[in-house]
Amino acid sequence: MYFDSSVIKNKVEFLGAQETNKEKMLHIAYGVDKNFLFGAAISATSTIINSEIPITLHFFIDSINDDDLHRGFVE
């Protein structure tokens, strides 16, 4: 199915990946709703901890509130 750019309403970037070696960059996408956001975060954390290659994570979420968006980050 084809989606144009109007489907993405907001983009939030926490950490920029170093794009120095694109051939070995692994992109992982999660399509979740607010009920599975915590589970996806656990999966993503495990992947980061156990991977030996650079990873870029993409989360596609139908909606998110400010509390969930900043949960786990120290301000």
N, C-alpha and C positions, 0 to 999 in steps of 0.2 A: 504494500500500500504506500502511496506517495503522500507526504505531508510537506506543505510549504513552510516557510519560516514564520508565518503568522501563528502557528500552533504553539510555539515557545513564547510564553508570556513574560518570563523573567529568567535571568541567568545570574547565579550567584557563584562566585569563584573564591574558594578558601585558600588554596595553595596552588601556585602555578607549577606545573611540571616542567622540568628541563627537557626541551625538545632537541637535545644534542644528538641523540642516537635513535631516530624514528624507527629504524628497522627492528629494534629490539623492544620498543615500547608496547606494552600490553594494555589495550583499552577494554575496560569492563563496564557494562551498562546495567543499571538496575531500573526497572519500571515498577514503582511501588505506590501504594497509597499511604495515608498517614498511619494506618493500622499496622503496616509492616515495615515502617521506617526504622524502628529500633532493630529488628531482625536483619535488615539489609546492612545497617551500620556494623553489626557484629560480624557479618560475613565479610564486609569490606576490610574491617580491621584485621581479621584473621588472614585475609589474602595479602595485605600489606606486610604483616609480620613474617609470613612464611614464603614470600616471593624473593627470588634472587635477581629479578629483572625489574626495570622501572615500570610503574603502573600508573595509568590515568583512570580515575573512577568517574562515571557519569551517572547521576541519579535523576530520573525523570519522575516527577511527583505531581499528582493532581492539585494538591494544595499543601501549604505548610505555614504554621504560625511562627511568630518571632521566637517564642520559647524553644520550640523544637529546632529552629534554624541555628540558634546559638548554644544549644545544649552541649556541654563538654568543652567549650572554649572559655579560657580564662581571659577576662577583659582587663 
